[in-house]
Amino acid sequence: RCISIFFVEFQAYFGQDYARTAWIHSIVDCATMLCAPVGSLISNHVSCQVGIMLGGLLASAGLILSSFATSLEHLYLSLGVLTGLGFALCYSPAIAMVGKYFNKRKALAYGIAMSGSGIGTFILAPVVQLLIEQFSWRGALLILGGFVLNLCVCGALMRPIALKEHHKTASEFLEQDYVPEAQKQDLKQMSICSPLIKAWSHECLCYCSWKEYDFLLMPGFMVLAVSVLFMAYGCSPLFVYLVPYALSIGVSHHQAAFLMSILGVVDIIGNITFGWLTDRRCLKKHRDFCYLFAVGMDGLCCLFLPVLQNFSLLVPFSFTFGYFDGAYVTLIPVVTADVVGTSSLSSALGVVYFLHAIPYLVSPPVAGWLVDTTGSYTASFLLCGFSMMFSSTLLCFARLAKKIKRTHLRSLTNDTGTKQHIWTNGAIAYSVTAELDQKDVEFLATDTNSYSNR
């Protein structure tokens, strides 16, 4: 997020317009999200420590090489692709590990863990501005390159655990009919937790890969994926253009950097307090609606941003936007886990962050093109606001439709008498009593085939 502070420096040094300069930030975010499944793959098949330490080395190398840049194209590759790839290898494994360790207060745990990004923004925004003034943008990038090497230390301190679901998946594989008996005996002699099992045969690899990504066909995950696309498009440009916009209306450089610091510290508050609130009994069942409310509030903030023309008005904006940004970022892994389950969380988070890639790539340059064309930031911020509002509305209608479907099914079950015939595949009917409790009805509404097996 602090890369946006370099925006004005890059633009002035290389003499380029908003759209071309914005590609640097776009490529960083795009590479981070586009390669998120790679981070999940390494953490699943090698270890979280290896993935995060490798990511730290790549991110540091990208920042150091960027300090020697002679053109924007150089920055596209070093600061954009290389640093973004390093961040990708670190981000999704670290976030997924939180979901494996915590269950009862998962949202609060995510809030505390993800508050690190807010702490970094709060501290580094004024520090980066000071480094630029003292050592120029080249020296600042070189120092940040050394600072980011601490990711290797963080990676070395990670301690992954094995879940019961992993043992269950391996046991289910041994029970499959297509696995030769001799191969089953060999596999049983090996450790069930060993990653080498998945490479033991082509059939085993295909089976385990499908088990990791079978959530892609779930209707709930599809709706969440589409919503994430619009949300990602709306949130990215603000972190790129808040500082340039503040400077354009007469705010000083230090005040503009202070706005980013406010975003960072309030982001921390949003991470922790919203995580704690949504873990309460009254809100725990409605965390998806809390997520879409936070996204909608951020969209509303973007819609009002063009009328805020001085520093005293931008401060409360930074407070509001930062709080709800921290709120919905905390709930992304929680909502994803509620949809796909804990065993597929690492792979699902990789896909969710992957879906951020294209919006992150195109939204800042599109916003920059609108600024170059119209001479104003109004169109860019309005487009961001409407995109986030649509993301929230889409998810809201999907949740309401699901609730109506459950209510309709429950009413049918209550009006059918003593027995209810449920046809699962068009040929076989399973008979169950109509006196189903609410949990069974909800389970039946979401997955009829699994219910028949049960």
N, C-alpha and C positions, 0 to 999 in steps of 0.2 A: 504493500500500500504506500510506502514511503517513496516508491519510484516516481509517483506523481510530482513530488517536490523537484525532481530533476527535469520535469517537463519544460519549464520556461528556459532553463539553462541549455538543454539540447536544442530547443527551437532557436534561441539566439545564436548559439555557436555555429550550428550548421545552416542557418538561414532558411529553414523550411516552414511550410504552413502547418496548420493544426492537424490536418488529416494524416499527413505523412509522419509527423512526430508521434501521433497517438498510436501508430502501429507498434511502437516499442512496448508500451504497456499492454496492448492487445495480445501480442505474441507471448509475453510472459504469462499472462493469465490463461491464454489458450493452451500453451504447452503444459502448464501445470495441470489443467483439467483433462486435456486430451490424453496425457500419459498416466493419469490416475489409475486406470486398470493395470498398467505395468507395475505400479507400486503394489497393488493388491496381489498380482500374480507372484511377484518376488516374495512378498510376506507369506503367501499361502504355501509356496513350494520350496522356499529356501529358509528365510527367517526375517523377522521385522528388523533385527539389528543390522543385517547385511544391507537391506534396502535403504534404511535411513542413513547409514554411514556412507553408502555410495552416493546417495542423493546430496548429502552435505558436501562431499568432494566436488561433485559436478556443479552445484550452485556456487560454491566458492570460486571455482575455476572460471565460471561465466562472468562473475563480477570483476575478478582480477583482469581478465582479458578485455572487458569492457572499458577499463580505465585507459587502455591504449587505442581506443577506437578512433578512426580517421573519417568515418562516414556513418550515416544512419544505417546503411546496409550491414555494416560491421556490428552495430548494436543490435540489429534484428537477430543476428545469429548468436552472438555471445550473451548479451543481456536477455534476449528474448527466448531463444530455443534452449541454450545450454542451461541457463539459470532456471528457466521454467521446468525443464526436465528434472533437474535436481530437486526442486520443491515438490514435484509430483511424487517422486520416490519416497519422500519423507512424509507427506501429508496424509494420504489415505491409510497407510499402515498404523500410524500413530493414533489417528482418530478411531479406527476400527478396534484397536486394542482396548479402548475405554469401554466399548459395548460388551466386550468379552469378560471384563472384570466386574462390571456393575450391572445390577438388575433392578433392585428395589428403588434406588434413587438415581436412575440412569441419567435423567435430564440434568440434574444438578451436577453429576460427575462430568458430563459433557460440557456444561457451562463453565466449570472451573478449568477444565483442560483447554478449552478453546478460548478462554480469556487471555491466553498467551499472545494471540494476535493483537488484541486490544492493548495489552501492556507494551508490546513492541511498537505499535503505532504511537502510543502516548509518549514513550521515551525517545524513540528514534526520530520523530518528526522535527522537533527543535534541534536535536543533535545533528541530524543530516544537514539542516539549514546552516548550522554553525560550521560544520565540516566543509561545506561548499564555500562559505565565505573565507575560511582560513586556508584551505588547500585546493580550491577549485573543484569542479565536479569530478575530475579525474582522480584526485587524491581521495575524495570522499568515497568513490566506488572501490578504490584499492583497500581502504580501511574497512569498508563493509564486507569485502571479500574475505579478509581475515576474521572478521567477527562471525560470519556465517559458518566458518569451520567448526564452531561449537555444536553444530548439528551432529557432527561425528561423535562428540561426547554424549549428546542426548541419545543417539542410536545405540551406543555401547551400554547405556544404562537401562535400555528396554528389557523387560522380562516377560516374554510371551507365555501363555498357558494353553494347554490342550483341553478342548471342551468335550463333553460327553457325546455331543452330536457327531464329532469326528470319528469316535470309536464306533458309533452306530452306523455311520455311512460305510465304513470299511466292513463291518459285519454284514450289512445288507448286500454288499458286493460279493462276499463269499457265498451267499445263498443263491446267487443268480444261476439260472439253468445253463446259460451259454458259457460258463467258465468250466474248463476241463477239470476233472477230479484231481488229476496229478498236480495241476497248477494251484488248486485250492490248498492242497497239502503243503506246497512250497510257500504259499503266501501265509498260511497259518504259522509256519515255523519262523517267519520274520516278525518283527515288531509291527503291530497294527498301526502305530503312529508314524512309522517311517515314511518320508516322502517318496522313497524309492518304490513303494508299492504301486504308485500311480504310473510309474514308468515301466513296470514289470511286463505289461502286455498292452497291445493296442486297444483291446476291448476294455481293459480296466481304465485306461486313460480317457477313452470316450465316455465311459459311464460316469467317472468322477467329474469330468468337465461339464457334462450335462447337469449333474446334481448341483454344481456350483452356480449355474446360470439358468436354471429352470424357472426362476422368478420372472424372467423377461416376458413370459406369456401371461402373467397375472394381470387382470384388468386394473386392479388398484395401482400396481406399479406403472402401468402404461399412462394412466391419468397423471400420476405424480411426475412422470418423466416430461410430459408435455408442459405441465405447470412450471417445472424447473427451467425449461427453455426460455419462457417469457420472463421469469423472475431474474435469470442470469443476464438477460439482455438489458433489463432496467437498472440493475444495481451497479454494473461495472463503470459506466461513464462518469458517475458522480465522483468516484475516487480519483479519476484522471483530471477532471475539469473543475473541481471545487476550488483549488488553489488558483488556477488561471482566471476563473470567474471572479474570485475575490479581488485579485490584483486589477482586473479590468474595471471594477467599480471604485477603485481608489484605496483599497485596503493595503497596508504595508506588507512586506515580505514576512516579517516576524509574526504579524497578526494572522496572515494566511496560514503559516505553519502551525500557529496556535490552534486554528480551527481543526486541523488534522489531529492535533493532540487531544482536543476535546472529543472528537470522534472516537479516538482510541480509548480514553479513560471511561467514557460512557458506554462504549462497546463492552468493556469488562463488566460494568454494572448490569448491562442487559444480559450478558452471558450467564452470570451467576444468579441474579434475582429471578429472571424468567425461567431458568432451569429449576430453581427451587420452587417457584409457584406452580409450575406444571407437574411437579412431583406430588403436590397435595392431592388428597383423595377426591376433592370436589372437581379438580381440573384434569386429573390423570387420564380419565376416559375421553377427554376432549382436547388432547394435545394437538390433533390435526387442525382443529378450528383455531387454537391459539397460534399455530404456525401461519395459517392463512391470514389471520388478523394482523400479525406483525408485518407480513409482506405487504398487505394492503395499506397499512399506516406509513410504511416507507414510500410506497407509491404516492400517497397523498402528500407527503413532505416534498417529493420531487415536483409535484404540480404547483406548489406554492413558492418554490425556490426563485423563479424569475422575478417575483415582486419584492424580494428582499434585497435592498440596494445599499445597505451599510453594514458595518461590522456588528453593531449592537443587535441587528435582526438576524445575522448569520449565526451568532452564538446559540440562541435557542434552537435554531434549525439543526445545528451540529449535535446538540443534546438529544433532540427527538429522533433524528435519523440514526444517530449512533446507537441509541438504546434499542430501537426496534431491529436494527441490523444485527446487533449482537443476539437479540431474542430469536430471530428466525434461523440464524446460522447455527445456534445451539440446537434447535429442534430438527434440523435436517437429518442428522443421524438417527434421532429418536423416532421421527415419523417413518424413516426408511426401515428401521428395525421393526416397527409395528406392522409394516406392510409385508416384509419378506421373512422376518424371524432372525434370531441371533446367529444361527449357523451360516446363513448366506450374507451376513451383514458386510463383511469385508469386500466381497465381490460386488454386492449391490451398491455400496458406497463408491467403488471404483467406477461403476457405470453412471451413477448420479453425478459425480464430479466430471466424468467424461462429457456428459451432456451440457455442462457449463462451457465447454471449449469453444464451440462455434459462436454462440452469443458473445462470449468474452472477446473473441477475435474480431468480430465485425462491428460491435456496438460503439467502441470509442472512435474508430475511423469514421463511421457513419455520423456520429455526433460531431466530430471535427469538420466533416464535409458540410453539415448543416450550419455550423458556425462560420465557415469560410463563405458559404453561399448567402446566408441571411445577414451576416454581420452581427448576430446576436446569439446568446445562449438559450433563448426562450424555447425554440423549437426542439432543441436537443433534450432539455429537461422535461418538457411536456411529453415527448415520446417515451422517455424513461418511466415517467410516472404512470402513463396509461398502460405500458407493458406490464408493470408490476401489479397494477390494479386488475388487469385481465387475468394474470396468473392466479391471483387470490380468488377472483370470481369463478374461474373455471374449476378450481379445486373445491370451492364451496358448493357449486351445483352438483359436482360428482358425489360429494359426501351426502348431500340431501337426497339425491336419487337412490343412493345405496340404502339410506335409512328408510325411504318410502318402500323400497323393494322388500326389506326385512319386515316392515309392518304389514305389508300386503300378504306375505307368505305366512306370517303368524296368524293373521285373521283367517286365511284359508285353512290352516291347520286346526284352529279352534272350531270351525264350522263344519268339519268333515265327519264328525261322529267318532266312532271308537277306533277306526283304523284308517291309515293313509297310505296309498300305494304310490311309490316314488319310482319313476322309470329313469334309469341311469344311462342305458346305452341303446334304447329302442327295442331291446329284445328280452331283457331280464327285468322283472319287477321285484323290488324288495318291499316287504310289508313291515311297517313299524307302528307302534301305538301313537295315537294322536296326542297323548298327554306328554308332550315334549317340553322340557324347560327352555328358558330363553336362550341359554348358551347353545343348546343343541340346534335350535331353530336358526340362530345366527351362523353356526358352523355349516348347517345344511344349505343356507342361502349362498354361502361363498364357495363351497366346494362339495358338490353332490357326489362326485365319484369317491372322494376320500371318505365321505359319510357312509357310502355303501360298503366300502372295505371295512370300515369300523363295525 
